[in-house]
Amino acid sequence: MLARRFTIVCLLSALFGIMFATLVAETSRPARSWEQPANRH
């Protein structure tokens, strides 16, 4: 029972860590090229 609870806690913390890392990477990334106005003329 303790091992199962420990596994669940580890999986949840890993999932939270991945989501947090993705959020930090998205905010630190510069703006995408297709979101900026394009001057093609």
TATAFEN-V958395 format. One record per helix or strand of 3 or more residues. SS is the DSSP state (helix for helix, strand for strand). FROM is the first residue (numbers start at 1). TO is the last residue. Records with the same first field share a line. If there is no record, write none. Layout:
SS=FROM-TO + FROM-TO
This chain:
helix=2-28 + 33-35
